[in-house]
Amino acid sequence: MKNSRRDALRKLTMVPALAVAPGLFAASSSKRVAPVSMKQRVQYSANAYSFNDEFKSGKMDLFDMMEFAADIGLHAVDLTSYYFSSYPNLPDTAEIFALKKRALELGLNISWTGVRNNFVTADVAAREKDRQMIKDWLAVSSQIGSSILRMFTGRNIPEGYTKDQVKEWLVEEYKLCAQYGAKVGVIAALQNHNEFLFTADEVIDVLKQVDSEWFGLILDISGLRTTDDPYAEAEKLAPYADYWFIKEHVYHNQVQKTTDMAKMASMIKKQGFQGYVSFESLSDGDPKEIVKNMLMDFKREFENE
């Protein structure tokens, strides 16, 4: 048929990507709205940092983490770069494919990879080095099957500069990272990590300035610490979230309180979010038990909402 989907897709492949993209995809500055007819589908992951002590001591590795995730019924894992056995060097193909194969055997996705970067330093060479690291890990993410790479901002405002000046560097770096991501099919995503962007409005401003479908937001409820009501701040960011990141604590004007899973479940359900909700433990105690209990608490609230 002349107007078949196959014909339409064939025509699209003949159109330059830059000409097609604005009409086909919503940029990160646009709010994400699920189609009304689509049934909400949320899947669950866990972040590797939960097992930081176990990784450092050699008690666990990423393969052990994946087996734990499968055992408690998670759908995916977040594998941070500094827990790969080759770190600080890039993993070779054998390591990437071994992890990818094991995930397949366990019925898991590798939902993200993550790096530790600093884009708010006045050292141009240091920013360029971190940008190259992100470019490299976007390629690793693509190989391992991850659709999103977590980035930070970096801490503090360098002496002699204003926050607005530093934000200009940050936006330009993110634009370049988004361009790299577009080439390998991986979203370069900011995690609001209580480092440089402290409020929902600041994060939204950066999302709008970068304005790329390949730049996204990993919404970290624990990173919103300078407000009386972190849930209200998270609700502002909710329409922009590509990925939700839940920890066992939130902060009300820097005062630590237990995360209200009922509020989190209600917010995510209300938004009609489609995608991953990931859990991370930062507390003392057995991280396996803490992550398992967070998963159970959230699922109970979400399914009963």
DRENDO-1510 file (C-alpha; in Angstrom, 1 decimal, always signed):
<recs>
REC; n; res; u; v; w
REC; 1; MET; +0.0; +0.0; +0.0 .
REC; 2; LYS; +1.2; +3.5; -0.9 .
REC; 3; ASN; +0.6; +4.8; +2.6 .
REC; 4; SER; +1.7; +1.8; +4.5 .
REC; 5; ARG; +3.8; +2.2; +7.6 .
REC; 6; ARG; +6.7; +0.5; +5.8 .
REC; 7; ASP; +6.6; +3.1; +3.1 .
REC; 8; ALA; +6.4; +5.9; +5.7 .
REC; 9; LEU; +9.4; +4.6; +7.6 .
REC; 10; ARG; +11.3; +4.2; +4.3 .
REC; 11; LYS; +10.6; +7.9; +3.5 .
REC; 12; LEU; +11.7; +9.0; +6.9 .
REC; 13; THR; +15.1; +7.3; +6.6 .
REC; 14; MET; +15.7; +9.5; +3.5 .
REC; 15; VAL; +15.1; +12.7; +5.4 .
REC; 16; PRO; +18.0; +14.3; +7.3 .
REC; 17; ALA; +17.8; +13.6; +11.0 .
REC; 18; LEU; +17.8; +17.3; +12.0 .
REC; 19; ALA; +14.9; +18.0; +9.8 .
REC; 20; VAL; +12.8; +15.2; +11.1 .
REC; 21; ALA; +13.6; +15.3; +14.8 .
REC; 22; PRO; +11.8; +18.5; +15.8 .
REC; 23; GLY; +8.5; +17.1; +14.5 .
REC; 24; LEU; +8.9; +13.6; +15.7 .
REC; 25; PHE; +10.3; +14.0; +19.2 .
REC; 26; ALA; +9.6; +16.1; +22.2 .
REC; 27; ALA; +12.7; +17.9; +23.4 .
REC; 28; SER; +13.7; +17.7; +27.1 .
REC; 29; SER; +12.3; +21.1; +27.7 .
REC; 30; SER; +8.9; +19.7; +26.9 .
REC; 31; LYS; +6.8; +18.0; +29.5 .
REC; 32; ARG; +6.4; +14.2; +29.0 .
REC; 33; VAL; +2.8; +13.2; +28.7 .
REC; 34; ALA; +1.9; +9.5; +28.1 .
REC; 35; PRO; -0.8; +8.9; +25.5 .
REC; 36; VAL; -4.3; +8.8; +27.2 .
REC; 37; SER; -4.9; +5.3; +25.8 .
REC; 38; MET; -1.7; +3.8; +27.1 .
REC; 39; LYS; -1.8; +1.7; +30.3 .
REC; 40; GLN; +0.8; +3.0; +32.8 .
REC; 41; ARG; +3.8; +0.7; +32.9 .
REC; 42; VAL; +6.4; +1.1; +35.6 .
REC; 43; GLN; +9.4; -1.1; +36.1 .
REC; 44; TYR; +11.8; -1.3; +38.9 .
REC; 45; SER; +15.6; -1.1; +39.2 .
REC; 46; ALA; +18.3; -0.7; +41.8 .
REC; 47; ASN; +21.4; +1.5; +41.8 .
REC; 48; ALA; +24.9; +0.0; +42.2 .
REC; 49; TYR; +25.9; +2.7; +44.8 .
REC; 50; SER; +23.7; +0.9; +47.3 .
REC; 51; PHE; +26.4; -1.7; +47.5 .
REC; 52; ASN; +29.4; +0.6; +47.6 .
REC; 53; ASP; +30.9; -0.9; +50.7 .
REC; 54; GLU; +30.4; -4.4; +49.4 .
REC; 55; PHE; +32.0; -3.6; +46.0 .
REC; 56; LYS; +35.0; -1.8; +47.7 .
REC; 57; SER; +35.6; -4.7; +50.1 .
REC; 58; GLY; +35.3; -7.3; +47.3 .
REC; 59; LYS; +32.3; -9.0; +48.9 .
REC; 60; MET; +30.2; -8.3; +45.8 .
REC; 61; ASP; +30.7; -7.4; +42.2 .
REC; 62; LEU; +28.2; -6.4; +39.5 .
REC; 63; PHE; +27.4; -10.0; +38.6 .
REC; 64; ASP; +26.4; -10.6; +42.3 .
REC; 65; MET; +24.3; -7.4; +42.2 .
REC; 66; MET; +22.4; -8.6; +39.1 .
REC; 67; GLU; +21.7; -12.0; +40.8 .
REC; 68; PHE; +20.3; -10.2; +43.8 .
REC; 69; ALA; +18.1; -7.9; +41.6 .
REC; 70; ALA; +16.7; -10.8; +39.8 .
REC; 71; ASP; +16.1; -12.7; +43.0 .
REC; 72; ILE; +13.9; -9.9; +44.5 .
REC; 73; GLY; +11.9; -9.4; +41.3 .
REC; 74; LEU; +13.5; -6.2; +40.0 .
REC; 75; HIS; +13.4; -5.6; +36.2 .
REC; 76; ALA; +16.7; -3.9; +35.8 .
REC; 77; VAL; +20.0; -2.7; +37.4 .
REC; 78; ASP; +21.8; +0.7; +37.2 .
REC; 79; LEU; +25.5; +0.0; +36.7 .
REC; 80; THR; +27.8; +2.8; +37.7 .
REC; 81; SER; +31.1; +3.2; +35.9 .
REC; 82; TYR; +33.4; +3.0; +38.9 .
REC; 83; TYR; +32.2; -0.5; +39.8 .
REC; 84; PHE; +33.3; -2.0; +36.6 .
REC; 85; SER; +36.3; -4.3; +37.2 .
REC; 86; SER; +38.4; -2.3; +34.7 .
REC; 87; TYR; +37.8; +1.1; +36.3 .
REC; 88; PRO; +39.3; +3.8; +35.9 .
REC; 89; ASN; +40.1; +2.4; +32.5 .
REC; 90; LEU; +37.3; +1.8; +30.1 .
REC; 91; PRO; +35.9; -1.7; +30.1 .
REC; 92; ASP; +36.9; -3.8; +27.1 .
REC; 93; THR; +34.3; -5.6; +24.9 .
REC; 94; ALA; +34.6; -8.9; +26.8 .
REC; 95; GLU; +33.6; -7.2; +30.1 .
REC; 96; ILE; +30.8; -5.3; +28.5 .
REC; 97; PHE; +29.4; -8.4; +26.8 .
REC; 98; ALA; +29.8; -10.6; +29.8 .
REC; 99; LEU; +27.6; -8.3; +31.9 .
REC; 100; LYS; +25.1; -7.9; +29.0 .
REC; 101; LYS; +24.9; -11.7; +28.6 .
REC; 102; ARG; +24.4; -12.3; +32.3 .
REC; 103; ALA; +21.6; -9.7; +32.4 .
REC; 104; LEU; +19.9; -11.5; +29.6 .
REC; 105; GLU; +20.2; -14.9; +31.4 .
REC; 106; LEU; +18.6; -13.4; +34.5 .
REC; 107; GLY; +15.8; -11.6; +32.6 .
REC; 108; LEU; +17.1; -8.1; +33.5 .
REC; 109; ASN; +17.7; -4.9; +31.6 .
REC; 110; ILE; +20.7; -2.7; +32.2 .
REC; 111; SER; +18.8; +0.5; +32.5 .
REC; 112; TRP; +21.5; +3.0; +33.0 .
REC; 113; THR; +25.2; +3.6; +33.4 .
REC; 114; GLY; +26.6; +6.5; +35.3 .
REC; 115; VAL; +29.7; +8.6; +35.7 .
REC; 116; ARG; +31.1; +11.1; +38.2 .
REC; 117; ASN; +31.9; +14.4; +36.4 .
REC; 118; ASN; +32.5; +18.0; +37.3 .
REC; 119; PHE; +31.3; +20.6; +34.8 .
REC; 120; VAL; +31.3; +23.6; +37.2 .
REC; 121; THR; +35.1; +23.9; +37.5 .
REC; 122; ALA; +36.9; +26.9; +36.0 .
REC; 123; ASP; +39.5; +24.5; +34.7 .
REC; 124; VAL; +38.7; +24.2; +31.0 .
REC; 125; ALA; +41.0; +21.2; +30.5 .
REC; 126; ALA; +39.3; +19.4; +33.3 .
REC; 127; ARG; +35.9; +20.0; +31.8 .
REC; 128; GLU; +37.1; +18.7; +28.4 .
REC; 129; LYS; +38.5; +15.6; +30.1 .
REC; 130; ASP; +35.2; +14.9; +31.8 .
REC; 131; ARG; +33.3; +15.5; +28.5 .
REC; 132; GLN; +35.5; +12.9; +26.8 .
REC; 133; MET; +34.8; +10.5; +29.6 .
REC; 134; ILE; +31.1; +11.0; +29.1 .
REC; 135; LYS; +31.5; +10.6; +25.4 .
REC; 136; ASP; +33.3; +7.3; +26.0 .
REC; 137; TRP; +30.7; +6.0; +28.5 .
REC; 138; LEU; +27.9; +6.9; +26.2 .
REC; 139; ALA; +29.5; +4.5; +23.7 .
REC; 140; VAL; +29.8; +1.9; +26.5 .
REC; 141; SER; +26.2; +2.4; +27.4 .
REC; 142; SER; +25.1; +1.8; +23.8 .
REC; 143; GLN; +27.2; -1.4; +23.7 .
REC; 144; ILE; +25.8; -2.7; +26.9 .
REC; 145; GLY; +22.2; -1.9; +26.0 .
REC; 146; SER; +21.5; +1.0; +28.4 .
REC; 147; SER; +19.3; +3.7; +27.1 .
REC; 148; ILE; +20.4; +6.4; +29.5 .
REC; 149; LEU; +23.7; +7.7; +31.1 .
REC; 150; ARG; +23.7; +9.5; +34.4 .
REC; 151; MET; +25.7; +12.7; +34.8 .
REC; 152; PHE; +26.2; +15.2; +37.6 .
REC; 153; THR; +26.9; +18.9; +37.7 .
REC; 154; GLY; +29.8; +19.1; +40.0 .
REC; 155; ARG; +30.1; +21.0; +43.2 .
REC; 156; ASN; +30.6; +24.6; +44.3 .
REC; 157; ILE; +31.0; +27.9; +42.4 .
REC; 158; PRO; +34.6; +28.7; +41.5 .
REC; 159; GLU; +36.0; +31.9; +43.1 .
REC; 160; GLY; +35.6; +35.0; +41.0 .
REC; 161; TYR; +32.6; +33.7; +39.0 .
REC; 162; THR; +28.8; +34.1; +39.4 .
REC; 163; LYS; +26.5; +31.2; +39.4 .
REC; 164; ASP; +25.0; +32.4; +36.1 .
REC; 165; GLN; +28.4; +32.3; +34.5 .
REC; 166; VAL; +29.1; +28.8; +35.7 .
REC; 167; LYS; +25.6; +27.7; +34.5 .
REC; 168; GLU; +26.6; +28.8; +31.0 .
REC; 169; TRP; +29.5; +26.4; +31.0 .
REC; 170; LEU; +27.2; +23.7; +32.3 .
REC; 171; VAL; +24.6; +24.2; +29.6 .
REC; 172; GLU; +27.2; +24.2; +26.9 .
REC; 173; GLU; +28.8; +21.0; +28.2 .
REC; 174; TYR; +25.4; +19.3; +28.4 .
REC; 175; LYS; +24.6; +20.3; +24.8 .
REC; 176; LEU; +27.8; +18.6; +23.6 .
REC; 177; CYS; +27.0; +15.5; +25.6 .
REC; 178; ALA; +23.5; +15.4; +24.1 .
REC; 179; GLN; +25.0; +15.6; +20.6 .
REC; 180; TYR; +27.3; +12.6; +21.5 .
REC; 181; GLY; +24.3; +10.7; +22.9 .
REC; 182; ALA; +22.3; +11.3; +19.7 .
REC; 183; LYS; +25.1; +9.6; +17.7 .
REC; 184; VAL; +25.0; +6.4; +19.8 .
REC; 185; GLY; +21.3; +6.4; +20.8 .
REC; 186; VAL; +21.7; +7.0; +24.5 .
REC; 187; ILE; +20.2; +9.9; +26.5 .
REC; 188; ALA; +22.7; +11.9; +28.5 .
REC; 189; ALA; +20.7; +12.7; +31.7 .
REC; 190; LEU; +21.3; +15.1; +34.6 .
REC; 191; GLN; +20.7; +13.7; +38.1 .
REC; 192; ASN; +19.8; +16.5; +40.4 .
REC; 193; HIS; +22.2; +15.6; +43.1 .
REC; 194; ASN; +22.2; +18.5; +45.6 .
REC; 195; GLU; +25.5; +19.8; +44.2 .
REC; 196; PHE; +25.0; +23.0; +42.1 .
REC; 197; LEU; +21.3; +23.0; +41.1 .
REC; 198; PHE; +19.3; +22.9; +44.3 .
REC; 199; THR; +15.7; +23.8; +43.2 .
REC; 200; ALA; +13.2; +22.5; +40.7 .
REC; 201; ASP; +13.2; +25.9; +38.9 .
REC; 202; GLU; +17.0; +25.8; +38.4 .
REC; 203; VAL; +16.9; +22.3; +37.0 .
REC; 204; ILE; +14.0; +23.1; +34.6 .
REC; 205; ASP; +15.9; +26.2; +33.5 .
REC; 206; VAL; +18.9; +24.1; +32.5 .
REC; 207; LEU; +16.6; +21.5; +30.7 .
REC; 208; LYS; +15.1; +24.3; +28.7 .
REC; 209; GLN; +18.4; +25.9; +27.8 .
REC; 210; VAL; +19.9; +22.6; +26.6 .
REC; 211; ASP; +16.7; +21.9; +24.8 .
REC; 212; SER; +17.6; +18.5; +23.3 .
REC; 213; GLU; +15.7; +15.2; +23.1 .
REC; 214; TRP; +18.9; +13.5; +24.0 .
REC; 215; PHE; +19.3; +15.4; +27.3 .
REC; 216; GLY; +17.1; +14.3; +30.1 .
REC; 217; LEU; +16.4; +14.2; +33.8 .
REC; 218; ILE; +16.9; +11.5; +36.4 .
REC; 219; LEU; +14.7; +12.8; +39.2 .
REC; 220; ASP; +16.4; +12.3; +42.5 .
REC; 221; ILE; +13.9; +13.0; +45.3 .
REC; 222; SER; +16.7; +13.0; +47.9 .
REC; 223; GLY; +18.5; +15.8; +45.9 .
REC; 224; LEU; +15.8; +18.4; +46.7 .
REC; 225; ARG; +17.1; +19.6; +50.2 .
REC; 226; THR; +16.6; +23.3; +50.4 .
REC; 227; THR; +12.8; +23.4; +50.6 .
REC; 228; ASP; +10.2; +22.8; +53.3 .
REC; 229; ASP; +8.4; +20.4; +51.0 .
REC; 230; PRO; +10.6; +18.2; +48.7 .
REC; 231; TYR; +7.5; +16.4; +47.4 .
REC; 232; ALA; +6.2; +19.7; +46.0 .
REC; 233; GLU; +9.5; +20.4; +44.4 .
REC; 234; ALA; +9.6; +16.9; +42.9 .
REC; 235; GLU; +6.1; +17.4; +41.6 .
REC; 236; LYS; +7.3; +20.4; +39.6 .
REC; 237; LEU; +10.0; +18.2; +38.0 .
REC; 238; ALA; +7.8; +15.2; +37.5 .
REC; 239; PRO; +6.6; +16.1; +34.0 .
REC; 240; TYR; +10.2; +16.3; +32.8 .
REC; 241; ALA; +11.5; +13.0; +34.4 .
REC; 242; ASP; +12.9; +10.3; +32.2 .
REC; 243; TYR; +13.7; +8.2; +35.2 .
REC; 244; TRP; +12.8; +8.3; +38.9 .
REC; 245; PHE; +15.4; +7.7; +41.6 .
REC; 246; ILE; +14.1; +7.0; +45.1 .
REC; 247; LYS; +16.2; +6.8; +48.3 .
REC; 248; GLU; +15.1; +5.9; +51.8 .
REC; 249; HIS; +15.4; +9.5; +52.9 .
REC; 250; VAL; +14.2; +13.0; +51.8 .
REC; 251; TYR; +15.3; +16.3; +53.3 .
REC; 252; HIS; +13.1; +19.1; +54.5 .
REC; 253; ASN; +15.4; +22.2; +54.7 .
REC; 254; GLN; +18.3; +19.8; +55.2 .
REC; 255; VAL; +16.5; +17.8; +57.9 .
REC; 256; GLN; +16.5; +14.1; +57.1 .
REC; 257; LYS; +13.2; +12.3; +57.1 .
REC; 258; THR; +12.0; +8.9; +56.0 .
REC; 259; THR; +10.7; +8.9; +52.4 .
REC; 260; ASP; +6.9; +8.7; +52.2 .
REC; 261; MET; +6.4; +5.9; +49.7 .
REC; 262; ALA; +2.6; +6.7; +49.5 .
REC; 263; LYS; +3.4; +10.2; +48.4 .
REC; 264; MET; +6.0; +9.0; +45.9 .
REC; 265; ALA; +3.6; +6.4; +44.4 .
REC; 266; SER; +0.8; +8.9; +44.1 .
REC; 267; MET; +2.9; +11.4; +42.4 .
REC; 268; ILE; +4.4; +9.0; +39.9 .
REC; 269; LYS; +1.0; +7.4; +39.2 .
REC; 270; LYS; -0.7; +10.9; +38.8 .
REC; 271; GLN; +1.9; +11.9; +36.2 .
REC; 272; GLY; +1.2; +8.8; +34.2 .
REC; 273; PHE; +5.0; +8.1; +34.1 .
REC; 274; GLN; +6.1; +5.2; +31.8 .
REC; 275; GLY; +9.5; +3.8; +32.7 .
REC; 276; TYR; +11.9; +3.0; +35.5 .
REC; 277; VAL; +11.7; +3.7; +39.2 .
REC; 278; SER; +15.1; +3.0; +40.8 .
REC; 279; PHE; +15.9; +2.5; +44.4 .
REC; 280; GLU; +19.2; +3.3; +46.2 .
REC; 281; SER; +20.2; +2.8; +49.9 .
REC; 282; LEU; +22.6; +5.2; +51.6 .
REC; 283; SER; +22.0; +4.0; +55.1 .
REC; 284; ASP; +23.9; +1.8; +57.5 .
REC; 285; GLY; +22.7; -1.8; +57.6 .
REC; 286; ASP; +22.2; -4.5; +55.1 .
REC; 287; PRO; +21.7; -2.8; +51.7 .
REC; 288; LYS; +20.0; -5.9; +50.3 .
REC; 289; GLU; +17.3; -5.8; +53.0 .
REC; 290; ILE; +16.9; -2.0; +52.7 .
REC; 291; VAL; +16.5; -2.1; +48.9 .
REC; 292; LYS; +14.1; -5.1; +49.1 .
REC; 293; ASN; +12.0; -3.3; +51.7 .
REC; 294; MET; +11.9; -0.1; +49.7 .
REC; 295; LEU; +10.8; -2.0; +46.6 .
REC; 296; MET; +8.0; -3.8; +48.5 .
REC; 297; ASP; +6.8; -0.6; +50.2 .
REC; 298; PHE; +6.7; +1.3; +47.0 .
REC; 299; LYS; +5.0; -1.5; +45.0 .
REC; 300; ARG; +2.3; -1.9; +47.7 .
REC; 301; GLU; +1.5; +1.8; +47.7 .
REC; 302; PHE; +1.6; +2.1; +43.9 .
REC; 303; GLU; -0.6; -0.9; +43.3 .
REC; 304; ASN; -3.1; +0.2; +45.9 .
REC; 305; GLU; -3.1; +3.8; +44.8 .
</recs>
